[in-house]
Amino acid sequence: IEGKKLTFNVEARDAVDIISKGVHERFIINKEKFISKVNEKK
């Protein structure tokens, strides 16, 4: 966790080894403020 940013490091494995890996990032937002700004753009 870095401020409002959440970072997830993920990997998928089979019985032998890692078959895939990646990074997923999400941000914590103020829902009401976000919806208000979206509605302003309509």
C-alpha distance matrix in Angstrom:
0.0 3.8 6.3 7.1 5.9 4.8 6.4 9.1 11.7 14.9 18.5 21.8 24.6 28.3 30.5 30.8 27.8 24.6 25.8 22.8 19.2 16.7 13.2 12.2 9.9 9.9 9.7 10.3 13.8 16.8 19.1 22.3 21.7 20.9 24.0 26.0 25.3 26.1 29.3 30.3 30.5 32.9
3.8 0.0 3.8 6.0 5.1 6.5 8.0 11.4 13.8 17.2 20.8 24.2 27.1 30.9 33.3 33.2 30.0 26.7 27.8 24.6 20.8 18.0 14.4 13.5 10.6 10.6 9.6 10.5 13.4 16.4 19.1 22.0 20.8 20.1 23.6 25.2 24.1 25.2 28.5 29.1 29.2 32.0
6.3 3.8 0.0 3.8 5.6 8.1 10.7 14.2 17.0 20.3 23.9 27.2 30.3 33.9 36.4 36.6 33.4 30.1 30.9 27.6 24.0 21.0 17.2 15.7 12.4 11.3 9.0 8.8 11.1 13.5 16.7 19.2 17.8 17.7 21.2 22.5 21.6 23.1 26.2 26.6 27.1 30.0
7.1 6.0 3.8 0.0 3.8 6.6 10.0 13.2 16.5 19.4 23.1 26.1 29.4 33.0 35.7 36.1 33.0 29.6 30.1 26.6 23.2 20.0 16.2 14.0 10.4 8.4 5.5 5.1 7.5 10.4 13.2 16.0 14.9 14.3 17.7 19.3 18.6 19.8 22.9 23.6 24.1 26.7
5.9 5.1 5.6 3.8 0.0 3.8 6.5 10.0 13.0 16.0 19.7 22.8 26.1 29.7 32.5 32.8 29.6 26.0 26.5 23.0 19.5 16.2 12.5 10.4 6.9 5.9 4.5 6.5 9.5 13.0 15.1 18.3 17.2 15.9 19.2 21.2 20.0 20.7 24.1 24.9 24.8 27.4
4.8 6.5 8.1 6.6 3.8 0.0 3.8 6.7 10.1 12.8 16.5 19.6 22.8 26.4 29.1 29.5 26.5 23.1 23.6 20.3 16.9 14.0 10.4 8.3 5.6 5.2 6.0 7.7 11.3 14.8 16.4 19.9 19.5 17.9 20.8 23.3 22.4 22.6 26.0 27.2 27.1 29.3
6.4 8.0 10.7 10.0 6.5 3.8 0.0 3.8 6.6 9.7 13.3 16.6 19.8 23.4 26.2 26.3 23.1 19.6 20.3 16.9 13.4 10.5 6.9 5.9 4.5 6.6 8.8 11.2 14.7 18.3 19.6 23.2 22.7 20.8 23.6 26.2 25.0 24.9 28.4 29.7 29.1 31.3
9.1 11.4 14.2 13.2 10.0 6.7 3.8 0.0 3.8 6.1 9.9 13.0 16.2 19.8 22.5 22.9 19.9 16.4 17.1 14.0 10.7 8.4 5.7 5.1 6.2 8.5 11.4 13.6 17.1 20.6 21.5 25.3 25.1 23.0 25.5 28.4 27.4 26.9 30.3 31.9 31.2 33.0
11.7 13.8 17.0 16.5 13.0 10.1 6.6 3.8 0.0 3.8 7.0 10.6 13.5 17.2 19.9 19.8 16.6 13.1 14.1 11.2 7.6 6.0 4.6 6.5 8.8 11.8 14.8 17.3 20.7 24.3 25.2 28.9 28.7 26.4 28.9 31.8 30.6 30.0 33.5 35.0 34.0 35.9
14.9 17.2 20.3 19.4 16.0 12.8 9.7 6.1 3.8 0.0 3.8 7.0 10.1 13.8 16.6 16.9 13.9 10.5 11.2 8.4 5.5 5.5 6.1 7.6 10.8 13.5 17.0 19.3 22.6 26.1 26.5 30.3 30.4 27.9 30.0 33.2 32.1 31.1 34.5 36.3 35.2 36.7
18.5 20.8 23.9 23.1 19.7 16.5 13.3 9.9 7.0 3.8 0.0 3.8 6.6 10.3 13.2 13.2 10.3 6.8 7.6 5.6 4.0 6.4 8.8 10.8 14.3 17.1 20.6 23.1 26.3 29.8 30.0 33.8 33.9 31.3 33.3 36.5 35.4 34.2 37.6 39.4 38.1 39.5
21.8 24.2 27.2 26.1 22.8 19.6 16.6 13.0 10.6 7.0 3.8 0.0 3.8 7.0 10.3 11.0 8.7 5.8 5.7 5.1 6.1 9.1 11.9 13.4 17.1 19.6 23.3 25.6 28.7 32.0 31.8 35.6 36.1 33.3 34.9 38.3 37.4 35.8 39.0 41.1 39.7 40.8
24.6 27.1 30.3 29.4 26.1 22.8 19.8 16.2 13.5 10.1 6.6 3.8 0.0 3.8 6.6 7.3 5.6 4.2 5.3 7.0 8.8 12.3 15.2 17.1 20.7 23.2 26.8 29.1 32.2 35.6 35.4 39.3 39.7 37.0 38.6 42.0 41.1 39.6 42.8 44.9 43.4 44.5
28.3 30.9 33.9 33.0 29.7 26.4 23.4 19.8 17.2 13.8 10.3 7.0 3.8 0.0 3.8 5.4 5.7 6.5 6.5 9.4 12.0 15.5 18.7 20.4 24.1 26.5 30.2 32.4 35.5 38.7 38.4 42.2 42.8 40.0 41.3 44.9 44.0 42.3 45.4 47.6 46.0 46.9
30.5 33.3 36.4 35.7 32.5 29.1 26.2 22.5 19.9 16.6 13.2 10.3 6.6 3.8 0.0 3.8 6.3 8.7 9.7 12.9 15.2 18.8 21.8 23.6 27.2 29.6 33.2 35.2 38.5 41.7 41.4 45.2 45.9 43.2 44.6 48.1 47.4 45.7 48.8 51.1 49.6 50.5
30.8 33.2 36.6 36.1 32.8 29.5 26.3 22.9 19.8 16.9 13.2 11.0 7.3 5.4 3.8 0.0 3.8 7.3 8.8 12.3 14.6 18.4 21.6 23.9 27.5 30.3 33.8 36.1 39.4 42.8 42.7 46.5 46.9 44.3 45.9 49.3 48.3 46.7 50.0 52.0 50.4 51.5
27.8 30.0 33.4 33.0 29.6 26.5 23.1 19.9 16.6 13.9 10.3 8.7 5.6 5.7 6.3 3.8 0.0 3.8 6.2 9.2 11.2 15.0 18.2 20.8 24.3 27.3 30.8 33.3 36.5 40.0 40.2 44.0 44.2 41.5 43.3 46.6 45.4 44.0 47.3 49.2 47.6 48.9
24.6 26.7 30.1 29.6 26.0 23.1 19.6 16.4 13.1 10.5 6.8 5.8 4.2 6.5 8.7 7.3 3.8 0.0 3.8 5.8 7.4 11.2 14.4 17.1 20.6 23.7 27.2 29.8 33.0 36.5 36.7 40.5 40.6 37.8 39.7 43.0 41.7 40.3 43.7 45.5 43.9 45.2
25.8 27.8 30.9 30.1 26.5 23.6 20.3 17.1 14.1 11.2 7.6 5.7 5.3 6.5 9.7 8.8 6.2 3.8 0.0 3.8 7.1 10.7 14.3 16.7 20.4 23.4 27.1 29.8 32.8 36.3 36.1 39.9 40.0 37.0 38.7 42.0 40.6 38.9 42.3 44.2 42.3 43.4
22.8 24.6 27.6 26.6 23.0 20.3 16.9 14.0 11.2 8.4 5.6 5.1 7.0 9.4 12.9 12.3 9.2 5.8 3.8 0.0 3.8 7.0 10.7 13.1 16.8 19.8 23.5 26.4 29.3 32.8 32.8 36.5 36.4 33.4 35.2 38.4 37.0 35.4 38.8 40.6 38.7 40.0
19.2 20.8 24.0 23.2 19.5 16.9 13.4 10.7 7.6 5.5 4.0 6.1 8.8 12.0 15.2 14.6 11.2 7.4 7.1 3.8 0.0 3.8 7.3 10.1 13.6 16.9 20.4 23.3 26.3 30.0 30.2 33.9 33.7 30.9 32.9 36.0 34.6 33.3 36.8 38.4 36.8 38.3
16.7 18.0 21.0 20.0 16.2 14.0 10.5 8.4 6.0 5.5 6.4 9.1 12.3 15.5 18.8 18.4 15.0 11.2 10.7 7.0 3.8 0.0 3.8 6.7 10.1 13.6 17.0 20.2 23.0 26.7 27.1 30.7 30.3 27.5 29.7 32.7 31.1 29.9 33.5 34.9 33.3 35.0
13.2 14.4 17.2 16.2 12.5 10.4 6.9 5.7 4.6 6.1 8.8 11.9 15.2 18.7 21.8 21.6 18.2 14.4 14.3 10.7 7.3 3.8 0.0 3.8 6.6 10.2 13.5 16.7 19.6 23.3 24.0 27.6 27.0 24.4 26.8 29.7 28.1 27.2 30.8 32.2 30.8 32.7
12.2 13.5 15.7 14.0 10.4 8.3 5.9 5.1 6.5 7.6 10.8 13.4 17.1 20.4 23.6 23.9 20.8 17.1 16.7 13.1 10.1 6.7 3.8 0.0 3.8 6.8 10.5 13.5 16.3 20.0 20.4 24.0 23.7 21.0 23.2 26.2 24.9 23.9 27.4 29.0 27.8 29.5
9.9 10.6 12.4 10.4 6.9 5.6 4.5 6.2 8.8 10.8 14.3 17.1 20.7 24.1 27.2 27.5 24.3 20.6 20.4 16.8 13.6 10.1 6.6 3.8 0.0 3.8 6.9 10.3 13.0 16.8 17.6 21.2 20.5 18.0 20.6 23.3 21.9 21.4 25.0 26.3 25.3 27.4
9.9 10.6 11.3 8.4 5.9 5.2 6.6 8.5 11.8 13.5 17.1 19.6 23.2 26.5 29.6 30.3 27.3 23.7 23.4 19.8 16.9 13.6 10.2 6.8 3.8 0.0 3.8 6.8 9.5 13.2 13.8 17.5 17.0 14.7 17.2 20.0 19.0 18.5 22.0 23.5 22.9 24.9
9.7 9.6 9.0 5.5 4.5 6.0 8.8 11.4 14.8 17.0 20.6 23.3 26.8 30.2 33.2 33.8 30.8 27.2 27.1 23.5 20.4 17.0 13.5 10.5 6.9 3.8 0.0 3.8 6.2 9.9 11.3 14.8 13.9 12.0 15.1 17.4 16.4 16.7 20.0 21.2 21.1 23.4
10.3 10.5 8.8 5.1 6.5 7.7 11.2 13.6 17.3 19.3 23.1 25.6 29.1 32.4 35.2 36.1 33.3 29.8 29.8 26.4 23.3 20.2 16.7 13.5 10.3 6.8 3.8 0.0 3.8 7.1 8.9 12.3 12.0 10.9 13.8 16.0 15.8 16.4 19.3 20.7 21.2 23.4
13.8 13.4 11.1 7.5 9.5 11.3 14.7 17.1 20.7 22.6 26.3 28.7 32.2 35.5 38.5 39.4 36.5 33.0 32.8 29.3 26.3 23.0 19.6 16.3 13.0 9.5 6.2 3.8 0.0 3.8 5.8 8.8 8.2 7.3 10.3 12.3 12.2 13.1 15.9 17.1 18.0 20.2
16.8 16.4 13.5 10.4 13.0 14.8 18.3 20.6 24.3 26.1 29.8 32.0 35.6 38.7 41.7 42.8 40.0 36.5 36.3 32.8 30.0 26.7 23.3 20.0 16.8 13.2 9.9 7.1 3.8 0.0 3.8 5.7 5.5 6.2 8.7 10.1 10.9 12.4 14.4 15.7 17.3 19.3
19.1 19.1 16.7 13.2 15.1 16.4 19.6 21.5 25.2 26.5 30.0 31.8 35.4 38.4 41.4 42.7 40.2 36.7 36.1 32.8 30.2 27.1 24.0 20.4 17.6 13.8 11.3 8.9 5.8 3.8 0.0 3.8 5.5 5.1 6.1 8.5 10.0 10.5 12.2 14.3 15.8 17.1
22.3 22.0 19.2 16.0 18.3 19.9 23.2 25.3 28.9 30.3 33.8 35.6 39.3 42.2 45.2 46.5 44.0 40.5 39.9 36.5 33.9 30.7 27.6 24.0 21.2 17.5 14.8 12.3 8.8 5.7 3.8 0.0 3.8 5.4 5.2 6.1 8.7 9.9 10.6 12.4 14.7 15.9
21.7 20.8 17.8 14.9 17.2 19.5 22.7 25.1 28.7 30.4 33.9 36.1 39.7 42.8 45.9 46.9 44.2 40.6 40.0 36.4 33.7 30.3 27.0 23.7 20.5 17.0 13.9 12.0 8.2 5.5 5.5 3.8 0.0 3.8 5.6 5.1 6.3 8.7 10.0 10.7 12.9 15.0
20.9 20.1 17.7 14.3 15.9 17.9 20.8 23.0 26.4 27.9 31.3 33.3 37.0 40.0 43.2 44.3 41.5 37.8 37.0 33.4 30.9 27.5 24.4 21.0 18.0 14.7 12.0 10.9 7.3 6.2 5.1 5.4 3.8 0.0 3.8 5.4 5.3 6.2 8.7 10.0 11.2 13.2
24.0 23.6 21.2 17.7 19.2 20.8 23.6 25.5 28.9 30.0 33.3 34.9 38.6 41.3 44.6 45.9 43.3 39.7 38.7 35.2 32.9 29.7 26.8 23.2 20.6 17.2 15.1 13.8 10.3 8.7 6.1 5.2 5.6 3.8 0.0 3.8 5.5 5.0 6.1 8.6 10.1 11.1
26.0 25.2 22.5 19.3 21.2 23.3 26.2 28.4 31.8 33.2 36.5 38.3 42.0 44.9 48.1 49.3 46.6 43.0 42.0 38.4 36.0 32.7 29.7 26.2 23.3 20.0 17.4 16.0 12.3 10.1 8.5 6.1 5.1 5.4 3.8 0.0 3.8 5.5 5.2 6.3 9.0 10.4
25.3 24.1 21.6 18.6 20.0 22.4 25.0 27.4 30.6 32.1 35.4 37.4 41.1 44.0 47.4 48.3 45.4 41.7 40.6 37.0 34.6 31.1 28.1 24.9 21.9 19.0 16.4 15.8 12.2 10.9 10.0 8.7 6.3 5.3 5.5 3.8 0.0 3.8 5.4 5.1 6.7 9.3
26.1 25.2 23.1 19.8 20.7 22.6 24.9 26.9 30.0 31.1 34.2 35.8 39.6 42.3 45.7 46.7 44.0 40.3 38.9 35.4 33.3 29.9 27.2 23.9 21.4 18.5 16.7 16.4 13.1 12.4 10.5 9.9 8.7 6.2 5.0 5.5 3.8 0.0 3.8 5.4 5.4 7.0
29.3 28.5 26.2 22.9 24.1 26.0 28.4 30.3 33.5 34.5 37.6 39.0 42.8 45.4 48.8 50.0 47.3 43.7 42.3 38.8 36.8 33.5 30.8 27.4 25.0 22.0 20.0 19.3 15.9 14.4 12.2 10.6 10.0 8.7 6.1 5.2 5.4 3.8 0.0 3.8 5.4 5.4
30.3 29.1 26.6 23.6 24.9 27.2 29.7 31.9 35.0 36.3 39.4 41.1 44.9 47.6 51.1 52.0 49.2 45.5 44.2 40.6 38.4 34.9 32.2 29.0 26.3 23.5 21.2 20.7 17.1 15.7 14.3 12.4 10.7 10.0 8.6 6.3 5.1 5.4 3.8 0.0 3.8 5.6
30.5 29.2 27.1 24.1 24.8 27.1 29.1 31.2 34.0 35.2 38.1 39.7 43.4 46.0 49.6 50.4 47.6 43.9 42.3 38.7 36.8 33.3 30.8 27.8 25.3 22.9 21.1 21.2 18.0 17.3 15.8 14.7 12.9 11.2 10.1 9.0 6.7 5.4 5.4 3.8 0.0 3.8
32.9 32.0 30.0 26.7 27.4 29.3 31.3 33.0 35.9 36.7 39.5 40.8 44.5 46.9 50.5 51.5 48.9 45.2 43.4 40.0 38.3 35.0 32.7 29.5 27.4 24.9 23.4 23.4 20.2 19.3 17.1 15.9 15.0 13.2 11.1 10.4 9.3 7.0 5.4 5.6 3.8 0.0
